Amino acid sequence: MLEQVGALAGSPWIYVVVTLSVLLDVFLPVLPSGVLVITAATAAAAGSATDVPDVLVLTLCAATASVLGDLAAYRLAWRGGDRLDRAISRSRRLTTAQERLGAALARGGGALVVLARFAPAGRSVVSLGAGAAHRRPRDFLPWSALAGLTWAAYSVALGWFGAHWLGASWLATVVSVGALFGAGAGAAYLMRRAPRTSEVS
C-alpha cells in the first residue's frame, strides 16, 4: 500500500482519495481510511516541503470528511423512520450504543462521540444512533467535529512522526497503524466501561 499511495503522493489526487475514503467509511467501516491517512502522512514525511501531500491539508481533508460522513449518517438515520427504528431495536449493539449516547449527551458531555471515532465501527454506530434517536444537531455535531479533528490529527501525526523516527518504510507504517489500532482497542474498552461507571455513580 505504501508504494501505491507513494505513487499518488505527488499529485493532489491524494487528497481526493483520502477524503472519499474517510467520508465513506461511516457506511462501510471495512474501508481502511485510517491506514490510508497514516500511509499518506508517511509519504508526506518522506518528501520535501514543496511536495504533495502537505500534512496540514491532509489533516483538514480527513477531519472535514469525517464530519461530513457523520452528518450524512446522522441525517440518514434521522429520516429513517420506523423501519430504521425496528432495525436498531433488533441489534443489541446499536440499541446499547444509542442508550449510552443519549445518556452522555443528556449530561452535556460528548466524550463518547470522541471515543467512538477511534473504536472499530464506533463512528457508524454513534452517528446512526444519534440520528435515529433524533438528538439535536447542536448536541451532536460539535462533538463530531472535535472527534474528527482529533482522529485526523492523531492519524497524521502517527504517520509523520513514525516516518521521521523509523524512516519512510513499511516498518514505520506498520508501527503507526498498530498504534492506531491500539487506540481503537482502548477506546472500545472505555466505551464498554462507561455504562458501569455511570451506574455506580
Z-matrix of the N, CA and C atoms (Angstrom, degrees):
N
C 1 1.462
C 2 1.532 1 110.93
N 3 1.331 2 115.91 1 -35.04
C 4 1.466 3 119.63 2 -179.52
C 5 1.523 4 110.95 3 -59.36
N 6 1.356 5 116.33 4 -39.52
C 7 1.460 6 119.54 5 179.74
C 8 1.526 7 111.28 6 -67.18
N 9 1.351 8 116.28 7 -41.15
C 10 1.463 9 120.38 8 -178.88
C 11 1.528 10 111.01 9 -65.98
N 12 1.328 11 117.03 10 -44.40
C 13 1.462 12 120.09 11 178.50
C 14 1.515 13 109.70 12 -68.54
N 15 1.328 14 116.06 13 -35.93
C 16 1.453 15 119.54 14 177.97
C 17 1.514 16 112.03 15 -60.17
N 18 1.348 17 116.12 16 -35.89
C 19 1.457 18 119.58 17 177.55
C 20 1.523 19 111.34 18 -66.64
N 21 1.332 20 116.66 19 -31.21
C 22 1.466 21 121.32 20 178.70
C 23 1.524 22 112.39 21 -83.59
N 24 1.327 23 115.73 22 -19.06
C 25 1.466 24 120.16 23 -169.94
C 26 1.525 25 112.93 24 -62.84
N 27 1.305 26 116.85 25 -24.76
C 28 1.459 27 118.59 26 179.76
C 29 1.508 28 113.42 27 -85.68
N 30 1.323 29 116.69 28 5.02
C 31 1.464 30 121.09 29 -177.49
C 32 1.524 31 110.28 30 -125.56
N 33 1.335 32 116.97 31 147.28
C 34 1.477 33 119.41 32 175.53
C 35 1.524 34 113.32 33 -61.85
N 36 1.330 35 117.27 34 -12.41
C 37 1.470 36 120.10 35 178.23
C 38 1.522 37 111.80 36 -61.36
N 39 1.324 38 117.25 37 -21.59
C 40 1.458 39 119.54 38 178.57
C 41 1.521 40 110.68 39 -59.64
N 42 1.332 41 116.80 40 -35.63
C 43 1.463 42 120.36 41 178.71
C 44 1.529 43 111.35 42 -66.93
N 45 1.319 44 115.76 43 -38.60
C 46 1.467 45 120.48 44 179.24
C 47 1.525 46 110.07 45 -65.42
N 48 1.323 47 116.22 46 -45.22
C 49 1.465 48 120.85 47 -178.94
C 50 1.529 49 110.59 48 -62.72
N 51 1.328 50 116.41 49 -45.99
C 52 1.460 51 120.29 50 179.36
C 53 1.526 52 110.51 51 -62.90
N 54 1.330 53 116.66 52 -45.49
C 55 1.470 54 120.59 53 -178.78
C 56 1.520 55 111.32 54 -60.37
N 57 1.332 56 117.68 55 -46.92
C 58 1.468 57 120.81 56 -179.10
C 59 1.527 58 111.25 57 -65.10
N 60 1.318 59 116.94 58 -39.92
C 61 1.457 60 120.36 59 -179.56
C 62 1.528 61 111.28 60 -63.71
N 63 1.330 62 116.52 61 -46.76
C 64 1.470 63 120.15 62 -179.73
C 65 1.526 64 110.59 63 -68.15
N 66 1.325 65 117.03 64 -38.81
C 67 1.461 66 121.27 65 -179.55
C 68 1.521 67 111.36 66 -62.61
N 69 1.317 68 116.86 67 -42.21
C 70 1.464 69 120.70 68 -172.44
C 71 1.520 70 113.76 69 -86.04
N 72 1.340 71 118.43 70 -17.68
C 73 1.460 72 116.72 71 -174.20
C 74 1.520 73 113.51 72 -75.06
N 75 1.340 74 117.87 73 -4.35
C 76 1.464 75 119.26 74 170.30
C 77 1.529 76 110.04 75 -70.11
N 78 1.348 77 116.56 76 -28.09
C 79 1.459 78 121.39 77 177.42
C 80 1.525 79 111.75 78 -95.82
N 81 1.328 80 116.40 79 -27.91
C 82 1.464 81 121.83 80 179.30
C 83 1.529 82 108.20 81 -126.54
N 84 1.338 83 116.96 82 80.90
C 85 1.474 84 119.75 83 -174.67
C 86 1.524 85 114.17 84 -61.12
N 87 1.349 86 116.98 85 -10.94
C 88 1.464 87 118.94 86 179.52
C 89 1.533 88 111.58 87 -76.89
N 90 1.346 89 117.41 88 -13.65
C 91 1.466 90 118.84 89 178.37
C 92 1.526 91 109.73 90 -64.78
N 93 1.324 92 116.95 91 132.68
C 94 1.479 93 119.75 92 -176.65
C 95 1.526 94 112.39 93 -83.99
N 96 1.327 95 117.69 94 57.54
C 97 1.465 96 119.59 95 -175.27
C 98 1.524 97 111.87 96 -64.54
N 99 1.330 98 116.98 97 -38.22
C 100 1.455 99 119.74 98 178.73
C 101 1.522 100 111.74 99 -63.68
N 102 1.332 101 115.64 100 -41.77
C 103 1.465 102 120.76 101 177.99
C 104 1.531 103 109.75 102 -62.78
N 105 1.332 104 115.92 103 -40.65
C 106 1.464 105 120.29 104 -179.26
C 107 1.529 106 111.18 105 -65.51
N 108 1.324 107 117.28 106 -43.20
C 109 1.469 108 120.97 107 179.00
C 110 1.529 109 110.42 108 -62.23
N 111 1.318 110 116.43 109 -44.85
C 112 1.462 111 120.36 110 179.43
C 113 1.528 112 110.61 111 -62.63
N 114 1.336 113 116.64 112 -43.98
C 115 1.463 114 120.23 113 -178.75
C 116 1.524 115 111.16 114 -64.80
N 117 1.334 116 116.67 115 -39.65
C 118 1.463 117 120.12 116 177.20
C 119 1.525 118 111.21 117 -64.85
N 120 1.334 119 116.66 118 -39.20
C 121 1.466 120 120.28 119 178.34
C 122 1.529 121 110.61 120 -67.31
N 123 1.328 122 116.99 121 -36.16
C 124 1.457 123 120.86 122 176.02
C 125 1.524 124 110.34 123 -62.89
N 126 1.346 125 116.01 124 -42.71
C 127 1.465 126 120.30 125 177.48
C 128 1.523 127 110.85 126 -64.47
N 129 1.331 128 116.65 127 -36.42
C 130 1.465 129 120.58 128 178.46
C 131 1.518 130 110.86 129 -64.77
N 132 1.320 131 116.50 130 -39.37
C 133 1.458 132 120.22 131 -179.53
C 134 1.525 133 111.42 132 -66.73
N 135 1.326 134 116.60 133 -25.76
C 136 1.464 135 120.58 134 -179.05
C 137 1.522 136 112.37 135 -81.72
N 138 1.341 137 117.58 136 -16.77
C 139 1.457 138 120.86 137 -176.40
C 140 1.513 139 112.41 138 -91.97
N 141 1.319 140 114.47 139 -178.36
C 142 1.465 141 120.52 140 177.51
C 143 1.517 142 109.48 141 -88.05
N 144 1.309 143 116.62 142 176.68
C 145 1.470 144 121.07 143 -176.64
C 146 1.520 145 112.11 144 -65.26
N 147 1.338 146 117.65 145 -21.35
C 148 1.465 147 119.97 146 -178.25
C 149 1.520 148 112.65 147 -96.54
N 150 1.329 149 117.01 148 -2.00
C 151 1.461 150 120.17 149 -177.62
C 152 1.522 151 111.61 150 -77.92
N 153 1.333 152 114.71 151 158.36
C 154 1.451 153 122.16 152 168.84
C 155 1.531 154 105.63 153 -96.56
N 156 1.333 155 119.87 154 141.49
C 157 1.455 156 126.48 155 2.43
C 158 1.534 157 113.28 156 -88.50
N 159 1.302 158 114.65 157 156.66
C 160 1.454 159 122.68 158 172.75
C 161 1.532 160 107.12 159 -92.14
N 162 1.332 161 117.20 160 133.04
C 163 1.462 162 119.31 161 -172.80
C 164 1.529 163 112.50 162 -65.06
N 165 1.335 164 117.97 163 -33.21
C 166 1.462 165 119.88 164 179.06
C 167 1.522 166 110.51 165 -67.79
N 168 1.326 167 116.80 166 -45.66
C 169 1.466 168 120.52 167 178.37
C 170 1.523 169 110.28 168 -64.79
N 171 1.316 170 116.25 169 -39.33
C 172 1.463 171 120.59 170 177.97
C 173 1.527 172 110.95 171 -60.91
N 174 1.329 173 116.54 172 -43.18
C 175 1.470 174 120.94 173 178.44
C 176 1.523 175 111.06 174 -63.50
N 177 1.331 176 116.52 175 -44.53
C 178 1.473 177 120.24 176 -179.71
C 179 1.527 178 111.38 177 -65.17
N 180 1.327 179 117.06 178 -39.44
C 181 1.472 180 120.11 179 178.10
C 182 1.523 181 110.97 180 -62.80
N 183 1.336 182 116.31 181 -46.39
C 184 1.460 183 120.30 182 -178.78
C 185 1.529 184 111.28 183 -65.82
N 186 1.336 185 116.94 184 -42.08
C 187 1.468 186 120.36 185 -179.19
C 188 1.519 187 111.19 186 -66.63
N 189 1.344 188 116.57 187 -45.13
C 190 1.463 189 120.46 188 -179.85
C 191 1.523 190 111.07 189 -63.37
N 192 1.325 191 116.92 190 -43.66
C 193 1.460 192 120.52 191 179.18
C 194 1.522 193 111.34 192 -63.75
N 195 1.331 194 116.35 193 -35.85
C 196 1.460 195 120.34 194 178.17
C 197 1.532 196 111.05 195 -62.71
N 198 1.333 197 116.39 196 -45.62
C 199 1.470 198 120.41 197 -179.30
C 200 1.533 199 110.77 198 -67.40
N 201 1.331 200 116.94 199 -42.22
C 202 1.465 201 120.18 200 179.70
C 203 1.527 202 111.16 201 -64.38
N 204 1.325 203 116.76 202 -38.42
C 205 1.463 204 119.69 203 176.76
C 206 1.518 205 111.72 204 -65.50
N 207 1.342 206 116.17 205 -42.71
C 208 1.466 207 120.05 206 176.44
C 209 1.517 208 110.96 207 -59.83
N 210 1.331 209 116.14 208 -43.18
C 211 1.463 210 120.63 209 -179.13
C 212 1.519 211 111.26 210 -64.57
N 213 1.332 212 116.90 211 -40.57
C 214 1.468 213 120.29 212 178.84
C 215 1.527 214 110.80 213 -62.98
N 216 1.337 215 116.82 214 -44.66
C 217 1.463 216 120.02 215 178.87
C 218 1.527 217 110.99 216 -66.06
N 219 1.315 218 116.14 217 -39.99
C 220 1.462 219 122.19 218 178.86
C 221 1.533 220 111.03 219 -60.39
N 222 1.350 221 115.92 220 -48.26
C 223 1.463 222 120.23 221 -179.30
C 224 1.533 223 111.29 222 -67.49
N 225 1.325 224 116.49 223 -38.18
C 226 1.457 225 120.35 224 178.45
C 227 1.520 226 110.74 225 -62.08
N 228 1.334 227 115.76 226 -44.32
C 229 1.461 228 119.51 227 179.36
C 230 1.525 229 111.22 228 -69.46
N 231 1.327 230 117.23 229 -35.23
C 232 1.469 231 121.36 230 179.39
C 233 1.528 232 110.20 231 -59.52
N 234 1.332 233 115.76 232 -39.41
C 235 1.465 234 120.66 233 -177.73
C 236 1.520 235 113.08 234 -91.86
N 237 1.330 236 116.03 235 3.65
C 238 1.457 237 119.55 236 -173.71
C 239 1.509 238 114.51 237 -68.09
N 240 1.320 239 116.17 238 -26.79
C 241 1.457 240 120.21 239 176.85
C 242 1.515 241 114.00 240 70.25
N 243 1.331 242 114.90 241 -155.14
C 244 1.461 243 121.46 242 -173.72
C 245 1.521 244 112.60 243 -64.74
N 246 1.345 245 116.61 244 -33.93
C 247 1.460 246 118.92 245 -178.29
C 248 1.529 247 110.83 246 -62.33
N 249 1.327 248 116.19 247 -44.26
C 250 1.461 249 119.56 248 179.34
C 251 1.517 250 110.82 249 -68.41
N 252 1.333 251 117.36 250 -38.99
C 253 1.462 252 120.52 251 177.99
C 254 1.526 253 110.79 252 -59.34
N 255 1.338 254 116.42 253 -40.95
C 256 1.462 255 120.01 254 178.74
C 257 1.526 256 110.89 255 -66.80
N 258 1.341 257 116.38 256 -38.86
C 259 1.467 258 120.18 257 179.16
C 260 1.515 259 110.80 258 -64.46
N 261 1.325 260 116.83 259 -41.07
C 262 1.467 261 120.44 260 179.01
C 263 1.521 262 110.79 261 -67.22
N 264 1.331 263 116.27 262 -39.93
C 265 1.462 264 119.56 263 -178.56
C 266 1.532 265 111.57 264 -65.42
N 267 1.339 266 117.56 265 -24.19
C 268 1.467 267 120.72 266 178.10
C 269 1.528 268 112.17 267 -81.07
N 270 1.330 269 116.42 268 -13.99
C 271 1.460 270 120.26 269 -179.37
C 272 1.526 271 109.66 270 -105.33
N 273 1.317 272 115.34 271 116.22
C 274 1.460 273 119.20 272 -179.48
C 275 1.530 274 111.00 273 -63.36
N 276 1.342 275 115.17 274 -37.94
C 277 1.464 276 119.73 275 -178.47
C 278 1.524 277 111.01 276 -64.90
N 279 1.341 278 116.12 277 -45.66
C 280 1.465 279 119.43 278 -179.83
C 281 1.525 280 111.48 279 -66.64
N 282 1.323 281 116.81 280 -39.84
C 283 1.463 282 120.66 281 -179.96
C 284 1.521 283 110.70 282 -63.89
N 285 1.331 284 115.67 283 -45.69
C 286 1.472 285 120.01 284 179.26
C 287 1.524 286 111.08 285 -62.64
N 288 1.352 287 115.91 286 -44.11
C 289 1.466 288 119.68 287 -179.84
C 290 1.523 289 110.89 288 -63.32
N 291 1.327 290 116.30 289 -38.61
C 292 1.462 291 119.93 290 179.82
C 293 1.529 292 110.50 291 -64.38
N 294 1.320 293 116.48 292 -41.06
C 295 1.463 294 120.30 293 179.30
C 296 1.534 295 111.07 294 -65.65
N 297 1.327 296 116.26 295 -43.28
C 298 1.468 297 120.04 296 179.62
C 299 1.524 298 111.09 297 -63.41
N 300 1.330 299 114.88 298 -44.27
C 301 1.456 300 119.01 299 -179.20
C 302 1.522 301 110.99 300 -63.29
N 303 1.335 302 116.07 301 -43.41
C 304 1.457 303 119.53 302 179.27
C 305 1.516 304 111.86 303 -60.00
N 306 1.340 305 115.75 304 -42.74
C 307 1.466 306 119.47 305 179.34
C 308 1.523 307 111.08 306 -65.37
N 309 1.341 308 116.30 307 -40.99
C 310 1.472 309 119.82 308 -178.90
C 311 1.521 310 111.20 309 -65.35
N 312 1.322 311 117.04 310 -44.57
C 313 1.457 312 120.34 311 -179.07
C 314 1.522 313 111.28 312 -69.76
N 315 1.319 314 117.00 313 -33.81
C 316 1.464 315 120.09 314 179.09
C 317 1.524 316 110.97 315 -65.70
N 318 1.339 317 116.05 316 -30.41
C 319 1.467 318 119.81 317 178.39
C 320 1.523 319 111.17 318 -81.58
N 321 1.331 320 117.11 319 -0.98
C 322 1.454 321 120.66 320 178.85
C 323 1.512 322 113.17 321 83.62
N 324 1.326 323 116.77 322 13.23
C 325 1.459 324 120.42 323 179.73
C 326 1.509 325 110.67 324 -118.36
N 327 1.293 326 116.68 325 147.51
C 328 1.456 327 120.36 326 -179.97
C 329 1.509 328 112.58 327 -129.82
N 330 1.342 329 116.64 328 24.68
C 331 1.463 330 119.47 329 179.48
C 332 1.517 331 110.74 330 -58.29
N 333 1.332 332 116.49 331 -30.06
C 334 1.461 333 120.17 332 179.13
C 335 1.521 334 111.52 333 -62.80
N 336 1.326 335 116.75 334 -36.54
C 337 1.462 336 120.88 335 178.95
C 338 1.526 337 109.77 336 -64.84
N 339 1.330 338 116.50 337 -40.52
C 340 1.466 339 120.79 338 179.48
C 341 1.526 340 110.28 339 -68.18
N 342 1.335 341 117.14 340 -44.94
C 343 1.458 342 120.51 341 178.45
C 344 1.524 343 111.17 342 -60.73
N 345 1.332 344 115.79 343 -41.95
C 346 1.457 345 119.96 344 -176.98
C 347 1.516 346 112.18 345 -62.80
N 348 1.338 347 117.41 346 -26.88
C 349 1.469 348 119.76 347 -179.85
C 350 1.518 349 111.35 348 -64.48
N 351 1.314 350 117.26 349 -25.43
C 352 1.460 351 121.27 350 -179.55
C 353 1.524 352 112.35 351 -93.28
N 354 1.339 353 117.40 352 -26.89
C 355 1.460 354 121.35 353 -176.52
C 356 1.523 355 111.23 354 -73.77
N 357 1.327 356 117.98 355 146.35
C 358 1.471 357 120.50 356 178.17
C 359 1.524 358 111.56 357 -57.71
N 360 1.318 359 116.87 358 123.31
C 361 1.464 360 124.76 359 -179.36
C 362 1.522 361 113.46 360 62.53
N 363 1.332 362 117.67 361 3.93
C 364 1.462 363 120.03 362 -177.91
C 365 1.514 364 112.70 363 -64.80
N 366 1.338 365 116.03 364 -36.94
C 367 1.466 366 120.12 365 179.05
C 368 1.522 367 110.61 366 -59.32
N 369 1.333 368 116.99 367 -43.22
C 370 1.460 369 121.21 368 -178.96
C 371 1.519 370 110.98 369 -64.63
N 372 1.326 371 115.29 370 -47.14
C 373 1.461 372 120.38 371 -177.52
C 374 1.522 373 111.31 372 -61.35
N 375 1.322 374 116.76 373 -45.08
C 376 1.468 375 120.42 374 -176.75
C 377 1.525 376 111.88 375 -71.00
N 378 1.323 377 117.56 376 -43.10
C 379 1.472 378 120.01 377 -179.37
C 380 1.524 379 111.31 378 -64.29
N 381 1.327 380 116.22 379 -45.40
C 382 1.462 381 119.93 380 178.19
C 383 1.526 382 110.84 381 -67.21
N 384 1.340 383 116.29 382 -39.06
C 385 1.462 384 119.56 383 179.87
C 386 1.513 385 112.59 384 -65.08
N 387 1.337 386 116.74 385 -39.94
C 388 1.464 387 120.06 386 179.36
C 389 1.521 388 111.08 387 -65.82
N 390 1.330 389 116.48 388 -40.29
C 391 1.465 390 119.33 389 178.68
C 392 1.511 391 112.39 390 -68.56
N 393 1.332 392 116.95 391 -43.94
C 394 1.462 393 120.73 392 -179.10
C 395 1.516 394 111.74 393 -64.35
N 396 1.331 395 116.71 394 -32.85
C 397 1.470 396 120.91 395 179.05
C 398 1.525 397 112.26 396 -84.17
N 399 1.356 398 116.99 397 0.02
C 400 1.470 399 122.62 398 -179.73
C 401 1.518 400 112.48 399 55.99
N 402 1.345 401 114.77 400 42.73
C 403 1.457 402 119.02 401 173.22
C 404 1.514 403 109.08 402 -67.89
N 405 1.301 404 117.53 403 144.93
C 406 1.463 405 120.76 404 -178.31
C 407 1.518 406 110.54 405 -64.34
N 408 1.341 407 117.12 406 139.79
C 409 1.472 408 119.91 407 179.15
C 410 1.526 409 112.64 408 -55.08
N 411 1.340 410 117.37 409 -37.75
C 412 1.467 411 119.33 410 -177.84
C 413 1.526 412 111.63 411 -69.42
N 414 1.344 413 117.93 412 -17.20
C 415 1.462 414 120.76 413 176.92
C 416 1.524 415 111.72 414 -87.52
N 417 1.340 416 116.77 415 -21.59
C 418 1.456 417 120.32 416 -173.90
C 419 1.527 418 113.63 417 -108.48
N 420 1.329 419 117.38 418 -46.95
C 421 1.457 420 120.59 419 -170.76
C 422 1.534 421 114.71 420 -64.17
N 423 1.341 422 120.09 421 -40.17
C 424 1.480 423 117.41 422 176.80
C 425 1.521 424 112.31 423 -59.62
N 426 1.334 425 117.17 424 -38.19
C 427 1.458 426 120.30 425 177.88
C 428 1.517 427 111.28 426 -70.34
N 429 1.336 428 116.16 427 -34.97
C 430 1.463 429 120.09 428 175.47
C 431 1.524 430 110.54 429 -62.90
N 432 1.334 431 116.54 430 -40.82
C 433 1.467 432 120.56 431 178.66
C 434 1.525 433 110.60 432 -64.07
N 435 1.340 434 116.76 433 -43.73
C 436 1.460 435 120.41 434 178.09
C 437 1.528 436 110.69 435 -63.39
N 438 1.335 437 115.87 436 -41.31
C 439 1.468 438 120.20 437 179.49
C 440 1.523 439 111.06 438 -63.46
N 441 1.340 440 116.50 439 -44.86
C 442 1.458 441 120.29 440 -179.32
C 443 1.517 442 112.31 441 -63.34
N 444 1.330 443 116.09 442 -43.05
C 445 1.464 444 120.09 443 -179.74
C 446 1.533 445 111.22 444 -67.64
N 447 1.330 446 116.45 445 -41.33
C 448 1.461 447 120.62 446 179.34
C 449 1.522 448 111.10 447 -62.89
N 450 1.339 449 115.37 448 -47.16
C 451 1.467 450 120.30 449 -179.72
C 452 1.523 451 111.15 450 -63.52
N 453 1.326 452 117.13 451 -44.78
C 454 1.464 453 120.98 452 -178.85
C 455 1.523 454 111.06 453 -63.73
N 456 1.342 455 116.94 454 -46.00
C 457 1.460 456 120.68 455 -179.86
C 458 1.524 457 111.02 456 -63.39
N 459 1.326 458 116.56 457 -40.94
C 460 1.465 459 120.43 458 179.56
C 461 1.527 460 110.73 459 -64.79
N 462 1.339 461 117.00 460 -45.19
C 463 1.463 462 121.18 461 -178.33
C 464 1.523 463 111.63 462 -64.38
N 465 1.339 464 116.46 463 -44.99
C 466 1.460 465 120.20 464 179.25
C 467 1.527 466 110.54 465 -65.26
N 468 1.327 467 116.32 466 -41.11
C 469 1.467 468 120.04 467 179.38
C 470 1.524 469 111.08 468 -62.88
N 471 1.323 470 117.32 469 -38.28
C 472 1.459 471 120.35 470 177.90
C 473 1.526 472 110.74 471 -59.83
N 474 1.338 473 116.17 472 -48.94
C 475 1.461 474 119.90 473 -179.86
C 476 1.513 475 112.48 474 -65.12
N 477 1.321 476 116.49 475 -41.97
C 478 1.469 477 121.70 476 -176.59
C 479 1.530 478 111.37 477 -66.46
N 480 1.339 479 116.19 478 -54.08
C 481 1.458 480 119.83 479 -177.09
C 482 1.527 481 111.53 480 -72.14
N 483 1.341 482 116.33 481 -33.01
C 484 1.459 483 118.81 482 176.22
C 485 1.513 484 111.35 483 -60.54
N 486 1.342 485 116.38 484 -41.28
C 487 1.467 486 120.44 485 179.19
C 488 1.522 487 111.49 486 -67.56
N 489 1.323 488 117.19 487 -37.16
C 490 1.468 489 120.05 488 -179.83
C 491 1.528 490 111.76 489 -71.77
N 492 1.324 491 116.45 490 -32.94
C 493 1.464 492 119.07 491 -178.34
C 494 1.525 493 112.53 492 -85.60
N 495 1.355 494 115.94 493 -36.09
C 496 1.462 495 119.61 494 -174.27
C 497 1.524 496 113.42 495 -113.78
N 498 1.337 497 116.34 496 -1.93
C 499 1.463 498 119.65 497 -176.80
C 500 1.520 499 109.92 498 88.97
N 501 1.322 500 116.60 499 154.16
C 502 1.469 501 121.48 500 -178.72
C 503 1.523 502 108.50 501 -78.66
N 504 1.319 503 115.87 502 79.50
C 505 1.452 504 121.65 503 -175.30
C 506 1.523 505 109.63 504 -138.50
N 507 1.320 506 115.04 505 176.07
C 508 1.460 507 119.42 506 178.26
C 509 1.522 508 110.95 507 -63.09
N 510 1.361 509 117.25 508 -30.87
C 511 1.459 510 120.20 509 179.39
C 512 1.525 511 111.48 510 -63.10
N 513 1.333 512 116.52 511 -43.06
C 514 1.463 513 120.43 512 178.34
C 515 1.526 514 110.50 513 -62.23
N 516 1.335 515 116.09 514 -41.61
C 517 1.463 516 119.86 515 -179.77
C 518 1.520 517 110.89 516 -65.83
N 519 1.333 518 117.06 517 -43.66
C 520 1.466 519 120.60 518 -179.05
C 521 1.532 520 110.96 519 -63.39
N 522 1.322 521 116.84 520 -44.33
C 523 1.470 522 120.21 521 179.72
C 524 1.528 523 110.26 522 -64.30
N 525 1.333 524 116.88 523 -42.15
C 526 1.467 525 120.69 524 -179.92
C 527 1.518 526 111.81 525 -66.09
N 528 1.324 527 116.67 526 -42.73
C 529 1.467 528 120.24 527 177.81
C 530 1.533 529 110.07 528 -64.72
N 531 1.331 530 116.19 529 -37.94
C 532 1.464 531 119.43 530 175.94
C 533 1.518 532 112.14 531 -60.73
N 534 1.333 533 116.15 532 -38.85
C 535 1.472 534 120.05 533 177.49
C 536 1.528 535 110.90 534 -66.56
N 537 1.340 536 116.94 535 -36.73
C 538 1.468 537 120.49 536 177.42
C 539 1.527 538 110.64 537 -65.71
N 540 1.339 539 116.74 538 -44.08
C 541 1.456 540 120.19 539 178.47
C 542 1.531 541 110.96 540 -66.48
N 543 1.328 542 116.17 541 -34.29
C 544 1.458 543 119.51 542 176.43
C 545 1.521 544 111.64 543 -63.23
N 546 1.331 545 115.96 544 -41.19
C 547 1.471 546 120.05 545 176.29
C 548 1.519 547 110.36 546 -63.60
N 549 1.339 548 116.57 547 -37.90
C 550 1.459 549 120.33 548 178.18
C 551 1.514 550 112.28 549 -64.81
N 552 1.333 551 116.67 550 -41.53
C 553 1.461 552 120.26 551 178.15
C 554 1.527 553 110.74 552 -65.17
N 555 1.340 554 116.08 553 -40.40
C 556 1.463 555 119.68 554 177.46
C 557 1.518 556 112.07 555 -64.16
N 558 1.342 557 116.09 556 -40.96
C 559 1.467 558 120.18 557 178.76
C 560 1.520 559 111.04 558 -64.27
N 561 1.334 560 116.90 559 -42.23
C 562 1.465 561 120.41 560 179.12
C 563 1.525 562 110.65 561 -62.73
N 564 1.317 563 117.31 562 -39.47
C 565 1.465 564 121.38 563 178.51
C 566 1.527 565 110.97 564 -63.97
N 567 1.328 566 116.60 565 -44.81
C 568 1.468 567 120.20 566 179.98
C 569 1.526 568 111.40 567 -65.94
N 570 1.334 569 116.23 568 -35.69
C 571 1.465 570 119.04 569 177.87
C 572 1.525 571 111.45 570 -65.32
N 573 1.325 572 116.51 571 -37.31
C 574 1.467 573 119.43 572 178.54
C 575 1.523 574 111.46 573 -68.41
N 576 1.321 575 116.99 574 -31.91
C 577 1.468 576 120.89 575 -179.16
C 578 1.522 577 112.93 576 -80.14
N 579 1.323 578 117.52 577 -19.98
C 580 1.470 579 120.90 578 -173.66
C 581 1.520 580 113.53 579 -56.26
N 582 1.349 581 120.74 580 -46.49
C 583 1.458 582 119.45 581 -178.56
C 584 1.522 583 112.74 582 -64.70
N 585 1.347 584 116.39 583 -36.17
C 586 1.461 585 119.06 584 -179.61
C 587 1.526 586 110.86 585 -64.85
N 588 1.347 587 114.34 586 -40.44
C 589 1.465 588 119.17 587 179.18
C 590 1.516 589 110.89 588 -60.81
N 591 1.363 590 115.62 589 -44.56
C 592 1.462 591 119.57 590 -178.09
C 593 1.520 592 111.42 591 -67.85
N 594 1.373 593 115.86 592 -32.52
C 595 1.459 594 118.16 593 179.29
C 596 1.517 595 110.50 594 -68.38
N 597 1.337 596 117.25 595 -38.44
C 598 1.455 597 120.68 596 179.83
C 599 1.527 598 110.43 597 -65.54
N 600 1.359 599 116.30 598 -42.57
C 601 1.449 600 120.02 599 179.41
C 602 1.517 601 109.18 600 -77.27
